[in-house]
Amino acid sequence: MGGDGSEFLQRDFSETYERYHVESLQNMSKQELVKEYLELEKCLSRMEEENNRLRMESKKSGGGEAADPARVQALEREVDRLRAENLRLLREQELLPRQEKGPCKPGE
């Protein structure tokens, strides 16, 4: 199989995975979406810290010998992916009908 075939398979896999992921998000409760969002925020924060650390190493070494450029680029793509996922979760959360909190107590 040539390069075109592998690109097709990669694209097909990505589209299938995306549809599955959207369906799984749509089936989550608001509480589950919030939990997923918070987990992604933590992951994003770790990736940004790692990215910043690699950039600092690169600056200290005077040009990037210590920091692998491919690794930095991969981390930047992951950060972008996590940001997009967080935005999607926020939109998903906003679309959910507000869940009832139960009876209100007097004075609330």
C-alpha positions in Angstrom: 0.0 0.0 0.0 1.4 3.4 -1.0 1.5 6.7 0.8 -2.0 7.6 -0.4 -3.4 4.4 1.1 -1.9 5.0 4.5 -3.1 8.6 4.5 -6.6 7.4 3.7 -6.5 4.9 6.5 -5.2 7.6 8.9 -7.9 10.0 7.9 -10.6 7.3 8.1 -9.4 6.3 11.6 -9.3 10.0 12.7 -12.9 10.6 11.4 -14.2 7.4 13.0 -12.5 8.2 16.3 -13.8 11.7 16.3 -17.4 10.5 15.7 -17.0 8.0 18.5 -15.6 10.6 20.8 -18.4 13.1 20.1 -21.0 10.4 20.8 -19.3 9.5 24.1 -19.3 13.1 25.1 -23.0 13.5 24.2 -23.8 10.5 26.4 -22.1 12.0 29.4 -24.0 13.7 32.2 -23.2 17.3 33.1 -21.2 16.1 36.1 -19.2 13.7 34.0 -18.4 16.5 31.5 -17.3 18.7 34.2 -15.0 16.0 35.6 -13.6 15.3 32.1 -13.1 19.0 31.6 -11.1 19.4 34.9 -9.0 16.3 34.0 -8.2 17.9 30.6 -7.3 21.2 32.3 -4.9 19.4 34.6 -3.3 17.6 31.6 -3.1 20.9 29.7 -1.4 22.5 32.6 1.2 19.7 32.8 1.8 19.9 29.1 2.3 23.7 29.2 4.7 23.3 32.1 6.7 20.7 30.2 6.6 22.9 27.1 7.9 25.9 29.1 10.6 23.7 30.7 11.8 22.5 27.3 11.8 26.1 26.0 13.9 27.2 29.0 16.3 24.3 28.4 16.6 25.3 24.8 17.3 28.9 25.6 19.9 27.9 28.2 21.7 25.6 25.8 21.9 28.4 23.3 19.9 27.0 20.4 18.0 23.8 21.2 20.6 21.0 21.5 19.1 19.9 24.9 15.4 20.2 23.8 14.4 17.9 21.0 12.5 20.1 18.5 10.3 17.2 17.5 9.3 16.7 21.2 8.6 20.4 21.6 6.5 20.4 18.4 4.6 17.3 19.6 3.9 18.9 23.0 2.6 22.0 21.3 0.3 19.9 19.1 -0.9 18.1 22.3 -1.5 21.4 24.0 -3.6 22.7 21.0 -5.6 19.4 21.0 -6.3 19.7 24.7 -7.4 23.3 24.3 -9.8 22.3 21.5 -11.1 19.5 23.6 -11.7 21.8 26.6 -13.6 24.2 24.4 -15.7 21.4 23.0 -16.5 20.2 26.6 -17.5 23.7 27.6 -19.8 23.9 24.6 -21.2 20.5 25.4 -21.8 21.5 29.0 -23.6 24.7 28.0 -25.9 22.8 25.7 -27.1 20.4 28.4 -30.3 21.4 30.1 -29.7 22.6 33.6 -30.2 19.8 36.0 -32.6 20.2 38.8 -30.9 20.7 42.2 -33.8 19.5 44.2 -36.2 21.4 46.3 -35.1 24.8 47.5 -34.9 25.6 51.1 -36.8 28.6 52.4 -34.7 31.8 52.1 -32.7 30.6 49.1 
